[in-house]
Amino acid sequence: QVQLVESGGGLVQAGGSLRLSCAASGRTFSAYAMNWFRQAPGKERELVATITRNGDPTRYAESVKGRFTISRDNAKNTVYLQMNSLKPEDSAVYYCNFGYYWGQGTQVTVSS
Protein backbone atom coordinates (compact mmCIF):
# COMPACT_ATOMS: atom_id res chain seq x y z
CA GLN A 1 0.00 0.00 0.00
CA VAL A 2 1.55 3.26 -1.14
CA GLN A 3 1.04 6.32 1.01
CA LEU A 4 2.02 9.90 0.26
CA VAL A 5 1.50 12.40 3.06
CA GLU A 6 2.00 16.09 2.43
CA SER A 7 2.61 18.71 5.10
CA GLY A 8 3.84 22.26 5.46
CA GLY A 9 1.02 24.23 3.91
CA GLY A 10 -0.54 27.25 5.55
CA LEU A 11 -1.35 30.94 5.29
CA VAL A 12 1.45 33.33 4.34
CA GLN A 13 1.69 36.90 3.14
CA ALA A 14 2.77 37.71 -0.39
CA GLY A 15 6.54 37.62 -0.63
CA GLY A 16 6.82 35.00 2.07
CA SER A 17 8.05 31.43 1.96
CA LEU A 18 6.80 27.96 2.76
CA ARG A 19 8.42 24.54 2.58
CA LEU A 20 6.20 21.61 1.70
CA SER A 21 7.15 18.04 2.49
CA CYS A 22 5.83 14.76 1.13
CA ALA A 23 6.64 11.58 3.01
CA ALA A 24 6.32 8.36 1.03
CA SER A 25 5.90 4.78 2.19
CA GLY A 26 5.08 1.44 0.68
CA ARG A 27 7.40 1.48 -2.32
CA THR A 28 11.05 1.92 -3.08
CA PHE A 29 10.95 5.70 -3.07
CA SER A 30 14.30 6.17 -4.74
CA ALA A 31 13.14 4.26 -7.84
CA TYR A 32 10.65 6.93 -8.90
CA ALA A 33 10.62 10.44 -10.23
CA MET A 34 8.37 12.60 -8.07
CA ASN A 35 6.06 15.46 -8.92
CA TRP A 36 4.35 18.34 -7.20
CA PHE A 37 1.01 19.47 -8.62
CA ARG A 38 -1.37 22.18 -7.50
CA GLN A 39 -5.04 22.90 -8.02
CA ALA A 40 -6.79 26.18 -7.36
CA PRO A 41 -10.59 26.43 -7.12
CA GLY A 42 -12.20 26.28 -10.54
CA LYS A 43 -8.92 25.48 -12.28
CA GLU A 44 -7.34 22.32 -13.64
CA ARG A 45 -4.60 20.54 -11.74
CA GLU A 46 -1.25 21.96 -12.81
CA LEU A 47 2.19 20.32 -12.77
CA VAL A 48 4.46 22.55 -10.72
CA ALA A 49 7.76 20.68 -10.47
CA THR A 50 9.37 17.32 -11.19
CA ILE A 51 12.49 15.69 -9.81
CA THR A 52 14.16 12.57 -11.17
CA ARG A 53 15.12 9.54 -9.10
CA ASN A 54 18.56 10.83 -8.20
CA GLY A 55 17.57 14.48 -7.93
CA ASP A 56 18.93 15.79 -11.21
CA PRO A 57 17.56 17.13 -13.44
CA THR A 58 14.56 19.03 -12.17
CA ARG A 59 11.82 20.78 -14.16
CA TYR A 60 9.47 23.59 -13.28
CA ALA A 61 6.37 25.29 -14.59
CA GLU A 62 7.21 28.66 -16.07
CA SER A 63 5.05 30.36 -13.46
CA VAL A 64 7.29 29.17 -10.59
CA LYS A 65 10.77 29.11 -12.14
CA GLY A 66 13.29 30.96 -10.04
CA ARG A 67 10.97 30.96 -7.00
CA PHE A 68 10.32 27.28 -6.22
CA THR A 69 12.86 24.51 -5.67
CA ILE A 70 12.08 20.80 -5.61
CA SER A 71 14.43 18.44 -3.81
CA ARG A 72 14.42 14.98 -2.31
CA ASP A 73 16.05 12.97 0.42
CA ASN A 74 15.94 9.32 -0.59
CA ALA A 75 17.23 8.22 2.82
CA LYS A 76 14.13 9.82 4.39
CA ASN A 77 11.71 8.87 1.58
CA THR A 78 10.73 12.51 1.37
CA VAL A 79 10.37 15.08 -1.38
CA TYR A 80 10.28 18.81 -0.68
CA LEU A 81 9.04 21.94 -2.37
CA GLN A 82 10.66 25.15 -1.18
CA MET A 83 8.47 28.06 -2.22
CA ASN A 84 9.86 31.58 -2.04
CA SER A 85 8.53 34.98 -3.13
CA LEU A 86 5.01 33.62 -2.93
CA LYS A 87 2.22 35.36 -4.81
CA PRO A 88 -1.55 35.27 -4.28
CA GLU A 89 -1.85 33.30 -7.53
CA ASP A 90 0.20 30.51 -5.91
CA SER A 91 -2.75 29.81 -3.60
CA ALA A 92 -3.94 26.25 -4.20
CA VAL A 93 -4.01 22.76 -2.79
CA TYR A 94 -0.60 21.21 -3.43
CA TYR A 95 -0.26 17.48 -4.10
CA CYS A 96 2.71 15.20 -4.45
CA ASN A 97 2.52 12.37 -6.95
CA PHE A 98 4.25 9.54 -8.67
CA GLY A 99 2.63 7.14 -11.11
CA TYR A 100 -0.97 6.55 -10.07
CA TYR A 101 -0.38 7.62 -6.49
CA TRP A 102 -1.41 10.91 -4.92
CA GLY A 103 -1.27 12.43 -1.50
CA GLN A 104 -4.26 14.05 0.17
CA GLY A 105 -2.96 17.56 -0.51
CA THR A 106 -1.95 20.50 1.62
CA GLN A 107 -3.54 23.94 1.36
CA VAL A 108 -1.37 26.95 0.58
CA THR A 109 -2.98 30.38 0.87
CA VAL A 110 -1.07 33.54 0.01
CA SER A 111 -2.64 36.80 1.11
CA SER A 112 -2.01 40.06 -0.73
mmCIF file of the C-alpha atoms, coordinates in Angstrom:
data_MODEL
# 
_entry.id   MODEL 
# 
loop_
_atom_site.group_PDB 
_atom_site.id 
_atom_site.type_symbol 
_atom_site.label_atom_id 
_atom_site.label_alt_id 
_atom_site.label_comp_id 
_atom_site.label_asym_id 
_atom_site.label_entity_id 
_atom_site.label_seq_id 
_atom_site.pdbx_PDB_ins_code 
_atom_site.Cartn_x 
_atom_site.Cartn_y 
_atom_site.Cartn_z 
_atom_site.occupancy 
_atom_site.B_iso_or_equiv 
_atom_site.pdbx_formal_charge 
_atom_site.auth_seq_id 
_atom_site.auth_comp_id 
_atom_site.auth_asym_id 
_atom_site.auth_atom_id 
_atom_site.pdbx_PDB_model_num 
ATOM 1   C CA . GLN A 1 1   ? 0.000   0.000  0.000   1.00 0.00 ? 1   GLN A CA 1 
ATOM 2   C CA . VAL A 1 2   ? 1.551   3.257  -1.137  1.00 0.00 ? 2   VAL A CA 1 
ATOM 3   C CA . GLN A 1 3   ? 1.036   6.322  1.013   1.00 0.00 ? 3   GLN A CA 1 
ATOM 4   C CA . LEU A 1 4   ? 2.023   9.898  0.260   1.00 0.00 ? 4   LEU A CA 1 
ATOM 5   C CA . VAL A 1 5   ? 1.503   12.395 3.064   1.00 0.00 ? 5   VAL A CA 1 
ATOM 6   C CA . GLU A 1 6   ? 1.997   16.093 2.428   1.00 0.00 ? 6   GLU A CA 1 
ATOM 7   C CA . SER A 1 7   ? 2.612   18.705 5.098   1.00 0.00 ? 7   SER A CA 1 
ATOM 8   C CA . GLY A 1 8   ? 3.841   22.262 5.463   1.00 0.00 ? 8   GLY A CA 1 
ATOM 9   C CA . GLY A 1 9   ? 1.015   24.234 3.910   1.00 0.00 ? 9   GLY A CA 1 
ATOM 10  C CA . GLY A 1 10  ? -0.545  27.251 5.547   1.00 0.00 ? 10  GLY A CA 1 
ATOM 11  C CA . LEU A 1 11  ? -1.347  30.942 5.291   1.00 0.00 ? 11  LEU A CA 1 
ATOM 12  C CA . VAL A 1 12  ? 1.446   33.325 4.339   1.00 0.00 ? 12  VAL A CA 1 
ATOM 13  C CA . GLN A 1 13  ? 1.690   36.902 3.139   1.00 0.00 ? 13  GLN A CA 1 
ATOM 14  C CA . ALA A 1 14  ? 2.768   37.709 -0.387  1.00 0.00 ? 14  ALA A CA 1 
ATOM 15  C CA . GLY A 1 15  ? 6.541   37.624 -0.631  1.00 0.00 ? 15  GLY A CA 1 
ATOM 16  C CA . GLY A 1 16  ? 6.818   35.001 2.067   1.00 0.00 ? 16  GLY A CA 1 
ATOM 17  C CA . SER A 1 17  ? 8.052   31.433 1.964   1.00 0.00 ? 17  SER A CA 1 
ATOM 18  C CA . LEU A 1 18  ? 6.803   27.955 2.756   1.00 0.00 ? 18  LEU A CA 1 
ATOM 19  C CA . ARG A 1 19  ? 8.417   24.542 2.578   1.00 0.00 ? 19  ARG A CA 1 
ATOM 20  C CA . LEU A 1 20  ? 6.198   21.608 1.697   1.00 0.00 ? 20  LEU A CA 1 
ATOM 21  C CA . SER A 1 21  ? 7.150   18.036 2.495   1.00 0.00 ? 21  SER A CA 1 
ATOM 22  C CA . CYS A 1 22  ? 5.826   14.762 1.128   1.00 0.00 ? 22  CYS A CA 1 
ATOM 23  C CA . ALA A 1 23  ? 6.645   11.582 3.007   1.00 0.00 ? 23  ALA A CA 1 
ATOM 24  C CA . ALA A 1 24  ? 6.322   8.359  1.031   1.00 0.00 ? 24  ALA A CA 1 
ATOM 25  C CA . SER A 1 25  ? 5.901   4.784  2.190   1.00 0.00 ? 25  SER A CA 1 
ATOM 26  C CA . GLY A 1 26  ? 5.084   1.441  0.683   1.00 0.00 ? 26  GLY A CA 1 
ATOM 27  C CA . ARG A 1 27  ? 7.397   1.480  -2.320  1.00 0.00 ? 27  ARG A CA 1 
ATOM 28  C CA . THR A 1 28  ? 11.050  1.920  -3.077  1.00 0.00 ? 28  THR A CA 1 
ATOM 29  C CA . PHE A 1 29  ? 10.946  5.704  -3.074  1.00 0.00 ? 29  PHE A CA 1 
ATOM 30  C CA . SER A 1 30  ? 14.302  6.167  -4.740  1.00 0.00 ? 30  SER A CA 1 
ATOM 31  C CA . ALA A 1 31  ? 13.138  4.256  -7.836  1.00 0.00 ? 31  ALA A CA 1 
ATOM 32  C CA . TYR A 1 32  ? 10.649  6.928  -8.896  1.00 0.00 ? 32  TYR A CA 1 
ATOM 33  C CA . ALA A 1 33  ? 10.619  10.438 -10.228 1.00 0.00 ? 33  ALA A CA 1 
ATOM 34  C CA . MET A 1 34  ? 8.371   12.604 -8.066  1.00 0.00 ? 34  MET A CA 1 
ATOM 35  C CA . ASN A 1 35  ? 6.057   15.462 -8.920  1.00 0.00 ? 35  ASN A CA 1 
ATOM 36  C CA . TRP A 1 36  ? 4.353   18.344 -7.196  1.00 0.00 ? 36  TRP A CA 1 
ATOM 37  C CA . PHE A 1 37  ? 1.014   19.471 -8.624  1.00 0.00 ? 37  PHE A CA 1 
ATOM 38  C CA . ARG A 1 38  ? -1.371  22.183 -7.495  1.00 0.00 ? 38  ARG A CA 1 
ATOM 39  C CA . GLN A 1 39  ? -5.036  22.900 -8.025  1.00 0.00 ? 39  GLN A CA 1 
ATOM 40  C CA . ALA A 1 40  ? -6.785  26.184 -7.364  1.00 0.00 ? 40  ALA A CA 1 
ATOM 41  C CA . PRO A 1 41  ? -10.595 26.431 -7.119  1.00 0.00 ? 41  PRO A CA 1 
ATOM 42  C CA . GLY A 1 42  ? -12.203 26.282 -10.540 1.00 0.00 ? 42  GLY A CA 1 
ATOM 43  C CA . LYS A 1 43  ? -8.917  25.476 -12.280 1.00 0.00 ? 43  LYS A CA 1 
ATOM 44  C CA . GLU A 1 44  ? -7.336  22.318 -13.641 1.00 0.00 ? 44  GLU A CA 1 
ATOM 45  C CA . ARG A 1 45  ? -4.600  20.542 -11.738 1.00 0.00 ? 45  ARG A CA 1 
ATOM 46  C CA . GLU A 1 46  ? -1.245  21.957 -12.808 1.00 0.00 ? 46  GLU A CA 1 
ATOM 47  C CA . LEU A 1 47  ? 2.193   20.316 -12.771 1.00 0.00 ? 47  LEU A CA 1 
ATOM 48  C CA . VAL A 1 48  ? 4.462   22.549 -10.718 1.00 0.00 ? 48  VAL A CA 1 
ATOM 49  C CA . ALA A 1 49  ? 7.757   20.675 -10.467 1.00 0.00 ? 49  ALA A CA 1 
ATOM 50  C CA . THR A 1 50  ? 9.367   17.320 -11.194 1.00 0.00 ? 50  THR A CA 1 
ATOM 51  C CA . ILE A 1 51  ? 12.492  15.694 -9.814  1.00 0.00 ? 51  ILE A CA 1 
ATOM 52  C CA . THR A 1 52  ? 14.164  12.568 -11.166 1.00 0.00 ? 52  THR A CA 1 
ATOM 53  C CA . ARG A 1 53  ? 15.115  9.536  -9.098  1.00 0.00 ? 53  ARG A CA 1 
ATOM 54  C CA . ASN A 1 54  ? 18.565  10.828 -8.197  1.00 0.00 ? 54  ASN A CA 1 
ATOM 55  C CA . GLY A 1 55  ? 17.569  14.477 -7.930  1.00 0.00 ? 55  GLY A CA 1 
ATOM 56  C CA . ASP A 1 56  ? 18.931  15.786 -11.209 1.00 0.00 ? 56  ASP A CA 1 
ATOM 57  C CA . PRO A 1 57  ? 17.559  17.127 -13.439 1.00 0.00 ? 57  PRO A CA 1 
ATOM 58  C CA . THR A 1 58  ? 14.556  19.025 -12.171 1.00 0.00 ? 58  THR A CA 1 
ATOM 59  C CA . ARG A 1 59  ? 11.825  20.778 -14.156 1.00 0.00 ? 59  ARG A CA 1 
ATOM 60  C CA . TYR A 1 60  ? 9.467   23.590 -13.284 1.00 0.00 ? 60  TYR A CA 1 
ATOM 61  C CA . ALA A 1 61  ? 6.368   25.288 -14.591 1.00 0.00 ? 61  ALA A CA 1 
ATOM 62  C CA . GLU A 1 62  ? 7.210   28.663 -16.074 1.00 0.00 ? 62  GLU A CA 1 
ATOM 63  C CA . SER A 1 63  ? 5.053   30.356 -13.462 1.00 0.00 ? 63  SER A CA 1 
ATOM 64  C CA . VAL A 1 64  ? 7.285   29.170 -10.595 1.00 0.00 ? 64  VAL A CA 1 
ATOM 65  C CA . LYS A 1 65  ? 10.766  29.107 -12.143 1.00 0.00 ? 65  LYS A CA 1 
ATOM 66  C CA . GLY A 1 66  ? 13.294  30.960 -10.040 1.00 0.00 ? 66  GLY A CA 1 
ATOM 67  C CA . ARG A 1 67  ? 10.975  30.961 -6.998  1.00 0.00 ? 67  ARG A CA 1 
ATOM 68  C CA . PHE A 1 68  ? 10.325  27.280 -6.222  1.00 0.00 ? 68  PHE A CA 1 
ATOM 69  C CA . THR A 1 69  ? 12.860  24.507 -5.669  1.00 0.00 ? 69  THR A CA 1 
ATOM 70  C CA . ILE A 1 70  ? 12.076  20.802 -5.609  1.00 0.00 ? 70  ILE A CA 1 
ATOM 71  C CA . SER A 1 71  ? 14.434  18.445 -3.806  1.00 0.00 ? 71  SER A CA 1 
ATOM 72  C CA . ARG A 1 72  ? 14.416  14.982 -2.310  1.00 0.00 ? 72  ARG A CA 1 
ATOM 73  C CA . ASP A 1 73  ? 16.045  12.967 0.422   1.00 0.00 ? 73  ASP A CA 1 
ATOM 74  C CA . ASN A 1 74  ? 15.944  9.316  -0.593  1.00 0.00 ? 74  ASN A CA 1 
ATOM 75  C CA . ALA A 1 75  ? 17.228  8.223  2.819   1.00 0.00 ? 75  ALA A CA 1 
ATOM 76  C CA . LYS A 1 76  ? 14.131  9.820  4.388   1.00 0.00 ? 76  LYS A CA 1 
ATOM 77  C CA . ASN A 1 77  ? 11.711  8.869  1.581   1.00 0.00 ? 77  ASN A CA 1 
ATOM 78  C CA . THR A 1 78  ? 10.729  12.509 1.374   1.00 0.00 ? 78  THR A CA 1 
ATOM 79  C CA . VAL A 1 79  ? 10.370  15.084 -1.376  1.00 0.00 ? 79  VAL A CA 1 
ATOM 80  C CA . TYR A 1 80  ? 10.281  18.811 -0.678  1.00 0.00 ? 80  TYR A CA 1 
ATOM 81  C CA . LEU A 1 81  ? 9.039   21.937 -2.373  1.00 0.00 ? 81  LEU A CA 1 
ATOM 82  C CA . GLN A 1 82  ? 10.660  25.149 -1.181  1.00 0.00 ? 82  GLN A CA 1 
ATOM 83  C CA . MET A 1 83  ? 8.469   28.065 -2.220  1.00 0.00 ? 83  MET A CA 1 
ATOM 84  C CA . ASN A 1 84  ? 9.862   31.583 -2.040  1.00 0.00 ? 84  ASN A CA 1 
ATOM 85  C CA . SER A 1 85  ? 8.529   34.981 -3.134  1.00 0.00 ? 85  SER A CA 1 
ATOM 86  C CA . LEU A 1 86  ? 5.009   33.620 -2.935  1.00 0.00 ? 86  LEU A CA 1 
ATOM 87  C CA . LYS A 1 87  ? 2.221   35.362 -4.813  1.00 0.00 ? 87  LYS A CA 1 
ATOM 88  C CA . PRO A 1 88  ? -1.552  35.266 -4.279  1.00 0.00 ? 88  PRO A CA 1 
ATOM 89  C CA . GLU A 1 89  ? -1.848  33.301 -7.526  1.00 0.00 ? 89  GLU A CA 1 
ATOM 90  C CA . ASP A 1 90  ? 0.198   30.510 -5.914  1.00 0.00 ? 90  ASP A CA 1 
ATOM 91  C CA . SER A 1 91  ? -2.749  29.806 -3.602  1.00 0.00 ? 91  SER A CA 1 
ATOM 92  C CA . ALA A 1 92  ? -3.940  26.246 -4.197  1.00 0.00 ? 92  ALA A CA 1 
ATOM 93  C CA . VAL A 1 93  ? -4.010  22.759 -2.793  1.00 0.00 ? 93  VAL A CA 1 
ATOM 94  C CA . TYR A 1 94  ? -0.595  21.214 -3.431  1.00 0.00 ? 94  TYR A CA 1 
ATOM 95  C CA . TYR A 1 95  ? -0.256  17.479 -4.097  1.00 0.00 ? 95  TYR A CA 1 
ATOM 96  C CA . CYS A 1 96  ? 2.713   15.198 -4.451  1.00 0.00 ? 96  CYS A CA 1 
ATOM 97  C CA . ASN A 1 97  ? 2.517   12.372 -6.950  1.00 0.00 ? 97  ASN A CA 1 
ATOM 98  C CA . PHE A 1 98  ? 4.248   9.538  -8.672  1.00 0.00 ? 98  PHE A CA 1 
ATOM 99  C CA . GLY A 1 99  ? 2.634   7.142  -11.112 1.00 0.00 ? 99  GLY A CA 1 
ATOM 100 C CA . TYR A 1 100 ? -0.970  6.553  -10.068 1.00 0.00 ? 100 TYR A CA 1 
ATOM 101 C CA . TYR A 1 101 ? -0.376  7.624  -6.490  1.00 0.00 ? 101 TYR A CA 1 
ATOM 102 C CA . TRP A 1 102 ? -1.413  10.906 -4.917  1.00 0.00 ? 102 TRP A CA 1 
ATOM 103 C CA . GLY A 1 103 ? -1.270  12.429 -1.499  1.00 0.00 ? 103 GLY A CA 1 
ATOM 104 C CA . GLN A 1 104 ? -4.260  14.055 0.168   1.00 0.00 ? 104 GLN A CA 1 
ATOM 105 C CA . GLY A 1 105 ? -2.961  17.557 -0.515  1.00 0.00 ? 105 GLY A CA 1 
ATOM 106 C CA . THR A 1 106 ? -1.951  20.499 1.624   1.00 0.00 ? 106 THR A CA 1 
ATOM 107 C CA . GLN A 1 107 ? -3.540  23.941 1.364   1.00 0.00 ? 107 GLN A CA 1 
ATOM 108 C CA . VAL A 1 108 ? -1.375  26.948 0.585   1.00 0.00 ? 108 VAL A CA 1 
ATOM 109 C CA . THR A 1 109 ? -2.983  30.376 0.875   1.00 0.00 ? 109 THR A CA 1 
ATOM 110 C CA . VAL A 1 110 ? -1.070  33.537 0.008   1.00 0.00 ? 110 VAL A CA 1 
ATOM 111 C CA . SER A 1 111 ? -2.639  36.801 1.111   1.00 0.00 ? 111 SER A CA 1 
ATOM 112 C CA . SER A 1 112 ? -2.013  40.056 -0.725  1.00 0.00 ? 112 SER A CA 1 
# 
